[in-house]
Each structure stands twice: as structure tokens, then as C-alpha cells.
Amino acid sequence: MTAALPLLLRSHPHLTTASAESRDFQARVGHPAATDPAPCVLVLTRAADREIDELSLWLAARGIALVRLDSDRCADTDVQWDPFAGLLTRDGRTFRPRACWLRYFDVDALRTAQTTPDAVQHVRDQWQALVAALAAHPGLHTLNSGARPGTPDRLTQLAAARAAGLRVPATLVTTRLDVAARALPGPGDLLVKSLGRHCVEPQPGRLRGVYPQRVSRASLDGEHRTGAPVLVQEYVAADRELRIHAVGGTLIGYAVTRPTPESLWTRPESITVRRCDIPADVAASLRTLLDRFRLDLAAFDLLDTPGGPVFLEVNPEFDWRWTEHGAGATDTTNAVRALIAAATAPAPRGENR
């Protein structure tokens, strides 16, 4: 007998592909000329990271190398890392990373010529270990030093936001929706979310979205198993969301209106975005969370309700270009550039960084 699919995979699947072809200017054309070991920005991500593509071009124009390890392109990379000297050799050139930024590097995207499960797992484990070591190296200026894949997790985020004075939805983690319907206060609908990532990648480059689902309590007669632990919250009505970018302590607010939670992936043309102000008390609470989680760059998602903002989550690895494009603004891009430029500035004489 075939087991039923987990609840969040039962709806009509939204499938997408992520190309492993690099569009990074420096990866395609070459890094700026410099005497090795050349200072660089090290980014651990995947090929489809357009924010880093744009940053690479901007840094190249200023003579600063950006070196990437993309999880979907790294399997055949010629790379050496000297942890004592803090030197990274990549395809024949040696670099001294000044800043390290872990973004979308995910071994599920790793493409390897190995075919047996144990060999594939071994290759993935080794790359994951290297990336973890790079991101944790004390000699590098690690951006978002408190963030790792899955950390801070959504439950820790909600607890910290509540402690910081932000309203959060009533929440329960469960494997049974009928239990959640009885446990969460009120008669209103429920919103079922992934406790982990917003997508799964069963094959490198092939992604399936895992979207929130709105469920009526009236539909939950009898036992309703979810097939895996899920995050269940009270449904909170709101006309718009607030997406607040945090870059080096600067908070940049955007108001986002979308018909459904999954519209960002399924109907991006239906979304409207504009710049907005951030209430002072909300800004203070968000800065508390940035300090708590040791984040330099992040995006906060909140619901803008008549009773005030409601915290949903914070994303340490975030895309800002779509928000800026919708709002016709460049505030976040400018702030990211300034932060990276400061992180890669030469250390004062006598300081070894």
C-alpha cells in the first residue's frame, strides 16, 4: 500500500528549474588583476543567485574579486583551502578572503558524476563540511555569523519575536490538523506551513515549492494526519505584508500586496510593491532580533493588520532585486554594496584580518 503524500505536497505542484549555468561576470570573464594572494569576497551560494551576479559586476568595476562556490557547479572545482594561512586557491589563483557570505549553498543541488548512493552522499558530505568550515573560520569576516541552513529555525524566530514585543500568530507544531484545530484559539481558519524549507529539490536543479495552505476548521472532521510535522497557525487577515530589509543596521521597508501566499512563485505579475515607513517600535524590536541572531543582512516578513504588524519570519538569505524592481527603488542594493565595500576594506596597519 502506498503511503499518502505529506499534506503540503498534496496540492497541485509548482515545479521550477534552477539553471546551473553561471551568469556571474567574474566567473565568466575572470577576476580583476592583482598580485596573489588577492583579497576577495567569498560567497557560498548557487548559480541562480542573481543578487550575487549583480554584486560581482559592481565589485569587478572597483577591482575587487568575488569568488563563488556554487553548490550546483562545485563538484569538479579545483580548490584548496589553507585554514592556518587563511588562503583559498581556486582554479590556479590564490585569494585571501576578507568577507564570507553563506547564502544558497545546498548540497541537494550538487551535481556529481557519481552514481551510487554512498558515493553521492560522501561527495555531498565533504562539500558541506568544507562550506561549514569556511563560514565558521575565525579569520574571516563572516556575514550573518549566527545563521546556518535552518538556523535560526522558525520556532526560535517566533519565540524571540514575541519576547522582543512583536505580535505573533498562535502556533502549534503537529502531525494532526484536527488536534491543532482544537488546540489553537478561535473558530477561524488555519494556515499550514512548512516547518523547514519552502521547497524540496529531489533532483539537482528541479525544485518543487512547499507553500502555505489555508484550511477551514469546519473541513476537519475526524482524524487528519499531515504525513510530517507541520507548522500550524491561526489565519491572520491582512491587506498587505511588510517586507523589511535589514542591511548593516539600516532598515528599509516595503509594502507588498499579493492575492495568495504562493503568488510570489506562481503569479509574480500579480504582486505590487512600494516603499513604506517602519514604525519606531517595530524597528526597535527588529534590531533586537538582528542582535539576537547575529545577522548583518536579512529580510523580515510581517503582516500589516489593523491591530498592528504581526511577525511571520526572518530570512537571512534573501533576494532583494524583485522587491526593488517592484518598488522602483535601489535602496537595498546601495546598502548591500556599502556593507560589502566596508567589509573588504584593507585592515588598518598592524591589524591582521
C-alpha positions as CSV (number, residue, x, y, z in Angstrom):
1,M,0.0,0.0,0.0
2,T,1.4,3.4,-1.0
3,A,1.5,6.0,1.8
4,A,-0.4,9.2,1.2
5,L,1.8,12.2,0.3
6,P,2.6,14.6,3.1
7,L,-0.1,17.3,3.3
8,L,2.0,20.2,1.9
9,L,2.8,18.2,-1.2
10,R,-0.8,17.2,-2.0
11,S,-1.8,20.4,-3.8
12,H,-1.1,20.9,-7.4
13,P,2.7,21.0,-7.6
14,H,4.5,24.1,-8.7
15,L,7.7,22.9,-10.3
16,T,10.6,25.1,-11.4
17,T,14.1,24.6,-12.6
18,A,17.3,26.3,-11.4
19,S,19.9,26.6,-14.1
20,A,23.5,25.6,-13.2
21,E,24.9,27.9,-15.9
22,S,26.8,30.8,-14.3
23,R,25.9,34.4,-15.3
24,D,28.5,35.8,-12.9
25,F,30.7,38.3,-14.7
26,Q,33.9,37.4,-12.8
27,A,33.2,33.6,-13.2
28,R,32.8,34.0,-16.9
29,V,35.4,36.8,-17.7
30,G,37.9,36.5,-14.9
31,H,38.8,38.2,-11.6
32,P,40.4,41.6,-11.5
33,A,44.2,41.5,-12.0
34,A,46.1,41.6,-8.7
35,T,49.1,40.1,-7.0
36,D,48.3,36.8,-5.3
37,P,47.1,36.3,-2.7
38,A,44.4,38.7,-3.8
39,P,41.8,40.0,-1.3
40,C,38.3,38.8,-2.2
41,V,34.7,38.4,-1.1
42,L,33.8,34.7,-0.8
43,V,30.2,33.8,-1.5
44,L,28.8,30.3,-0.9
45,T,25.6,30.0,-2.9
46,R,24.3,28.5,-6.2
47,A,24.4,29.6,-9.8
48,A,20.9,31.1,-10.0
49,D,21.7,33.8,-7.4
50,R,21.1,36.9,-9.4
51,E,21.8,39.2,-6.5
52,I,25.4,38.0,-6.4
53,D,25.7,38.2,-10.2
54,E,25.0,41.9,-9.9
55,L,27.3,42.3,-7.0
56,S,30.1,40.6,-8.8
57,L,29.9,43.0,-11.7
58,W,29.8,46.0,-9.3
59,L,32.9,44.7,-7.4
60,A,34.8,44.0,-10.6
61,A,34.4,47.6,-11.7
62,R,36.1,48.5,-8.4
63,G,38.9,46.0,-8.8
64,I,37.6,43.7,-6.0
65,A,37.5,39.9,-6.6
66,L,34.3,38.0,-5.8
67,V,34.9,34.2,-5.6
68,R,32.0,31.9,-5.6
69,L,31.5,28.3,-4.6
70,D,28.1,27.4,-6.2
71,S,26.6,24.2,-4.9
72,D,25.4,23.2,-8.4
73,R,28.7,23.9,-10.1
74,C,31.3,22.9,-7.5
75,A,31.7,19.2,-7.9
76,D,34.6,19.5,-10.4
77,T,36.1,22.6,-8.9
78,D,39.9,22.7,-8.4
79,V,40.0,24.2,-4.9
80,Q,42.4,24.3,-1.9
81,W,41.9,25.9,1.4
82,D,44.7,26.5,3.9
83,P,43.0,27.1,7.2
84,F,46.1,28.3,9.0
85,A,47.2,30.8,6.4
86,G,43.6,31.7,5.5
87,L,44.3,31.3,1.8
88,L,41.9,29.9,-0.8
89,T,43.2,28.6,-4.1
90,R,40.6,28.4,-6.9
91,D,41.4,27.3,-10.4
92,G,45.1,28.3,-10.1
93,R,44.7,31.6,-8.4
94,T,45.2,32.2,-4.7
95,F,42.9,34.6,-2.7
96,R,42.7,35.8,0.8
97,P,39.0,36.1,1.6
98,R,38.2,39.2,3.6
99,A,34.5,38.5,3.9
100,C,32.5,35.3,3.7
101,W,28.8,35.2,2.9
102,L,26.8,31.9,3.1
103,R,23.6,32.2,1.0
104,Y,22.0,29.4,-1.0
105,F,24.7,26.7,-1.0
106,D,22.7,23.5,-0.6
107,V,24.2,20.0,-1.3
108,D,20.8,18.9,-2.6
109,A,21.7,20.9,-5.7
110,L,25.2,19.3,-6.1
111,R,25.6,17.6,-9.5
112,T,28.2,14.8,-9.4
113,A,29.3,12.1,-11.8
114,Q,29.0,9.6,-9.0
115,T,26.1,7.2,-9.4
116,T,26.0,5.0,-6.3
117,P,24.1,6.4,-3.3
118,D,27.0,6.0,-0.9
119,A,29.4,7.9,-3.3
120,V,26.9,10.7,-3.9
121,Q,26.3,11.0,-0.1
122,H,30.1,11.1,0.5
123,V,30.7,13.8,-2.1
124,R,27.9,15.9,-0.7
125,D,29.1,15.4,2.9
126,Q,32.6,16.6,2.0
127,W,31.4,19.7,0.3
128,Q,29.1,20.5,3.1
129,A,31.9,20.1,5.6
130,L,34.2,22.5,3.6
131,V,31.5,25.1,3.3
132,A,30.7,24.9,7.1
133,A,34.4,25.3,7.9
134,L,34.8,28.3,5.6
135,A,31.7,30.0,7.1
136,A,33.0,29.4,10.6
137,H,36.6,30.3,10.1
138,P,37.6,32.9,12.8
139,G,40.0,34.7,10.4
140,L,37.2,35.7,8.0
141,H,34.6,38.5,8.4
142,T,31.6,36.2,8.2
143,L,28.4,38.0,7.3
144,N,25.4,36.7,9.2
145,S,27.7,34.8,11.6
146,G,24.7,33.5,13.5
147,A,22.9,32.0,10.5
148,R,23.4,28.5,9.1
149,P,21.0,26.4,7.0
150,G,17.9,26.1,9.1
151,T,19.2,28.4,11.8
152,P,17.6,30.4,13.3
153,D,14.7,28.0,12.9
154,R,11.1,29.3,12.6
155,L,10.1,28.4,16.1
156,T,13.1,30.1,17.6
157,Q,12.3,33.1,15.5
158,L,8.7,33.3,16.7
159,A,9.7,32.9,20.3
160,A,12.4,35.6,20.0
161,A,10.0,38.0,18.2
162,R,7.4,37.6,20.9
163,A,10.0,38.3,23.6
164,A,11.0,41.4,21.6
165,G,7.5,42.8,21.8
166,L,6.1,41.8,18.4
167,R,2.8,40.1,18.0
168,V,3.0,36.6,16.5
169,P,0.2,34.2,15.4
170,A,-1.0,31.5,17.7
171,T,1.2,28.5,16.7
172,L,1.4,24.7,17.1
173,V,3.7,22.1,15.5
174,T,1.7,18.9,14.9
175,T,1.3,15.8,12.7
176,R,-2.5,16.1,13.0
177,L,-4.6,19.1,11.8
178,D,-7.6,18.1,13.9
179,V,-5.6,18.4,17.1
180,A,-4.3,21.8,16.0
181,A,-7.9,22.9,15.2
182,R,-8.9,22.1,18.8
183,A,-5.7,23.5,20.4
184,L,-5.4,26.9,18.7
185,P,-7.8,29.6,20.0
186,G,-10.8,30.9,18.0
187,P,-13.0,29.5,15.3
188,G,-11.2,31.0,12.3
189,D,-9.3,29.3,9.5
190,L,-5.8,27.8,10.0
191,L,-2.7,28.3,7.9
192,V,-0.5,25.3,7.5
193,K,3.2,26.0,6.7
194,S,6.4,24.1,6.2
195,L,8.5,23.8,9.4
196,G,11.6,23.7,7.2
197,R,12.4,24.9,3.7
198,H,9.9,26.4,1.3
199,C,10.9,24.0,-1.4
200,V,12.3,20.5,-1.9
201,E,14.9,19.6,-4.5
202,P,14.5,15.8,-5.3
203,Q,16.9,16.2,-8.2
204,P,19.6,18.8,-8.7
205,G,18.1,21.8,-10.4
206,R,14.5,20.6,-10.1
207,L,12.6,22.3,-7.3
208,R,9.1,21.8,-6.0
209,G,7.5,24.6,-4.0
210,V,6.2,23.9,-0.5
211,Y,3.6,26.6,0.0
212,P,1.4,27.6,3.0
213,Q,-2.2,26.2,2.8
214,R,-5.3,27.8,4.2
215,V,-7.6,25.3,5.9
216,S,-11.1,25.7,7.2
217,R,-11.6,24.2,10.7
218,A,-15.1,23.1,9.5
219,S,-13.4,20.8,7.0
220,L,-11.5,18.9,9.7
221,D,-14.0,16.2,10.7
222,G,-12.3,13.2,12.2
223,E,-8.5,12.5,12.2
224,H,-6.4,14.4,9.7
225,R,-2.7,13.3,9.6
226,T,-0.2,15.5,7.8
227,G,2.4,12.9,7.0
228,A,5.2,15.0,8.6
229,P,5.4,17.7,11.3
230,V,4.0,21.0,10.1
231,L,3.7,24.5,11.5
232,V,0.0,25.4,12.0
233,Q,-1.0,29.0,12.9
234,E,-4.2,30.9,13.2
235,Y,-5.0,32.6,9.9
236,V,-4.4,36.4,10.3
237,A,-6.2,38.6,7.8
238,A,-4.2,41.4,6.3
239,D,-4.5,43.6,3.2
240,R,-0.7,43.7,2.7
241,E,2.6,42.3,4.0
242,L,5.6,44.2,5.2
243,R,9.0,43.1,3.9
244,I,11.7,44.9,5.8
245,H,15.2,44.6,4.6
246,A,18.0,44.9,7.2
247,V,21.5,45.7,5.9
248,G,24.2,46.6,8.4
249,G,21.7,48.0,10.9
250,T,19.8,50.0,8.2
251,L,16.1,49.0,7.9
252,I,14.4,49.5,4.6
253,G,10.6,49.0,4.4
254,Y,8.5,47.7,1.5
255,A,4.7,47.1,1.5
256,V,3.8,44.0,-0.6
257,T,0.3,43.2,-1.8
258,R,-0.3,39.7,-3.2
259,P,-3.5,37.7,-3.8
260,T,-2.3,34.5,-2.2
261,P,0.7,33.4,-0.2
262,E,2.2,31.4,-3.1
263,S,1.8,34.3,-5.6
264,L,5.4,35.2,-5.4
265,W,6.2,31.9,-7.1
266,T,3.1,31.2,-9.2
267,R,1.9,34.7,-10.3
268,P,4.7,37.2,-9.7
269,E,3.0,39.7,-12.0
270,S,0.0,39.9,-9.6
271,I,2.2,41.4,-6.8
272,T,2.5,45.1,-6.1
273,V,5.4,46.6,-4.1
274,R,6.1,50.1,-2.8
275,R,8.4,51.7,-0.2
276,C,6.9,52.3,3.2
277,D,7.8,53.7,6.6
278,I,8.6,51.5,9.5
279,P,7.1,52.3,12.9
280,A,9.7,53.2,15.5
281,D,8.6,50.5,18.0
282,V,8.7,47.8,15.2
283,A,12.1,49.0,14.1
284,A,13.4,48.7,17.7
285,S,12.1,45.1,18.0
286,L,13.6,44.1,14.7
287,R,17.0,45.4,15.7
288,T,16.7,43.4,18.8
289,L,16.2,40.3,16.7
290,L,19.2,41.2,14.5
291,D,21.4,41.4,17.5
292,R,19.9,38.2,19.0
293,F,20.6,36.2,15.8
294,R,23.8,38.0,14.8
295,L,22.5,39.0,11.4
296,D,24.1,41.6,9.1
297,L,21.7,41.1,6.2
298,A,18.2,39.7,6.4
299,A,14.6,40.2,5.3
300,F,11.7,40.3,7.8
301,D,8.2,39.3,6.8
302,L,5.3,40.8,8.8
303,L,1.6,41.1,8.2
304,D,0.2,44.7,8.3
305,T,-3.0,44.3,10.2
306,P,-5.4,46.9,11.7
307,G,-4.1,45.9,15.1
308,G,-0.5,46.4,14.2
309,P,2.2,44.3,12.5
310,V,2.3,40.6,13.1
311,F,5.7,38.9,12.8
312,L,6.0,35.9,10.4
313,E,9.7,35.1,9.9
314,V,13.1,36.4,9.1
315,N,15.2,35.2,6.1
316,P,19.0,35.5,6.5
317,E,19.4,34.6,2.8
318,F,17.1,36.8,0.9
319,D,16.5,38.2,-2.6
320,W,16.1,42.0,-2.8
321,R,16.1,42.7,-6.5
322,W,12.4,41.6,-7.1
323,T,11.3,43.9,-4.3
324,E,13.3,46.8,-5.5
325,H,12.1,46.2,-9.1
326,G,8.5,46.3,-8.0
327,A,9.0,49.5,-5.9
328,G,11.3,51.2,-8.5
329,A,14.0,51.7,-5.8
330,T,17.6,50.8,-5.2
331,D,17.9,51.5,-1.5
332,T,18.7,47.9,-0.6
333,T,21.2,47.4,-3.4
334,N,23.0,50.6,-2.4
335,A,23.1,49.5,1.3
336,V,24.4,46.0,0.4
337,R,27.2,47.5,-1.8
338,A,28.2,49.8,1.0
339,L,28.3,47.0,3.5
340,I,30.4,44.7,1.3
341,A,32.8,47.6,0.4
342,A,33.3,48.2,4.2
343,A,33.8,44.5,4.8
344,T,36.5,44.3,2.2
345,A,38.3,47.5,3.0
346,P,42.0,47.0,3.8
347,A,42.7,46.3,7.5
348,P,44.4,49.2,9.4
349,R,48.1,48.8,9.6
350,G,49.1,46.3,12.3
351,E,45.8,44.5,12.2
352,N,45.6,41.0,10.8
353,R,42.1,40.3,9.5
